[in-house]
Amino acid sequence: MQVQTVRISNEDLQRGVAASLYGTSRVRQGAVVWSDGGSELAVYPSTCAVRLGAGWMVVAVDAETDQTGRVTLQLVFAIGKAGESDGLRVASALAVADPSGLLSHWGPDLLQGAWSGVLDAIESSSGALDAQKQWVPQGLSADDQNVAVRFATGGAR
């Protein structure tokens, strides 16, 4: 079995998350309006910032409603530390300071959008792996600069 680690930089993660938050919008600047029933949220993907730490990733993005005005929301992901991560488990938390109350309604959608962007960044970065082999992700970890994904292969396609 061959093992290879792909590292995704903070900048690549940030680009992936911002692109995911823009969704299908062709205009990649300003706000994108998300709707849910009678509620609307203006999301500003260009303000997306990703901070990494040993075992953690925090995504911050500005959002706005008529009631709250513009606020910065933080989405927290526990990814695991190198050497301590035992697989592909990731936990997320919405129990962070949120005086606006926006995370109680929009948090799950924002988490899904952000994580989708992380997965897109991982997929894009995994293009460096030998395309003649079947690679399977084995582990995920974060440090101050990268998210690392450990892939393994047992042979050719």
ChimeraX attribute file (.defattr): number of C-alpha atoms within 10 A of each C-alpha:
attribute: neighborCount
match mode: 1-to-1
recipient: residues
	/A:1	6
	/A:2	10
	/A:3	13
	/A:4	15
	/A:5	16
	/A:6	20
	/A:7	19
	/A:8	21
	/A:9	19
	/A:10	19
	/A:11	15
	/A:12	21
	/A:13	27
	/A:14	24
	/A:15	21
	/A:16	23
	/A:17	28
	/A:18	25
	/A:19	22
	/A:20	23
	/A:21	29
	/A:22	22
	/A:23	15
	/A:24	10
	/A:25	13
	/A:26	7
	/A:27	9
	/A:28	16
	/A:29	12
	/A:30	12
	/A:31	20
	/A:32	19
	/A:33	14
	/A:34	15
	/A:35	11
	/A:36	9
	/A:37	5
	/A:38	5
	/A:39	10
	/A:40	14
	/A:41	18
	/A:42	18
	/A:43	24
	/A:44	22
	/A:45	25
	/A:46	19
	/A:47	17
	/A:48	22
	/A:49	19
	/A:50	22
	/A:51	18
	/A:52	20
	/A:53	18
	/A:54	17
	/A:55	20
	/A:56	21
	/A:57	25
	/A:58	15
	/A:59	23
	/A:60	19
	/A:61	22
	/A:62	18
	/A:63	21
	/A:64	20
	/A:65	16
	/A:66	9
	/A:67	7
	/A:68	12
	/A:69	10
	/A:70	15
	/A:71	16
	/A:72	16
	/A:73	24
	/A:74	24
	/A:75	22
	/A:76	19
	/A:77	20
	/A:78	18
	/A:79	26
	/A:80	25
	/A:81	18
	/A:82	17
	/A:83	9
	/A:84	11
	/A:85	17
	/A:86	13
	/A:87	15
	/A:88	14
	/A:89	12
	/A:90	15
	/A:91	10
	/A:92	16
	/A:93	13
	/A:94	16
	/A:95	12
	/A:96	11
	/A:97	10
	/A:98	14
	/A:99	10
	/A:100	16
	/A:101	12
	/A:102	16
	/A:103	20
	/A:104	11
	/A:105	12
	/A:106	16
	/A:107	18
	/A:108	15
	/A:109	13
	/A:110	20
	/A:111	21
	/A:112	13
	/A:113	19
	/A:114	27
	/A:115	22
	/A:116	17
	/A:117	23
	/A:118	22
	/A:119	15
	/A:120	19
	/A:121	22
	/A:122	21
	/A:123	13
	/A:124	13
	/A:125	16
	/A:126	19
	/A:127	10
	/A:128	9
	/A:129	14
	/A:130	11
	/A:131	11
	/A:132	9
	/A:133	14
	/A:134	14
	/A:135	21
	/A:136	12
	/A:137	16
	/A:138	17
	/A:139	21
	/A:140	26
	/A:141	28
	/A:142	23
	/A:143	19
	/A:144	14
	/A:145	15
	/A:146	21
	/A:147	28
	/A:148	20
	/A:149	22
	/A:150	18
	/A:151	19
	/A:152	17
	/A:153	17
	/A:154	12
	/A:155	11
	/A:156	10
	/A:157	9
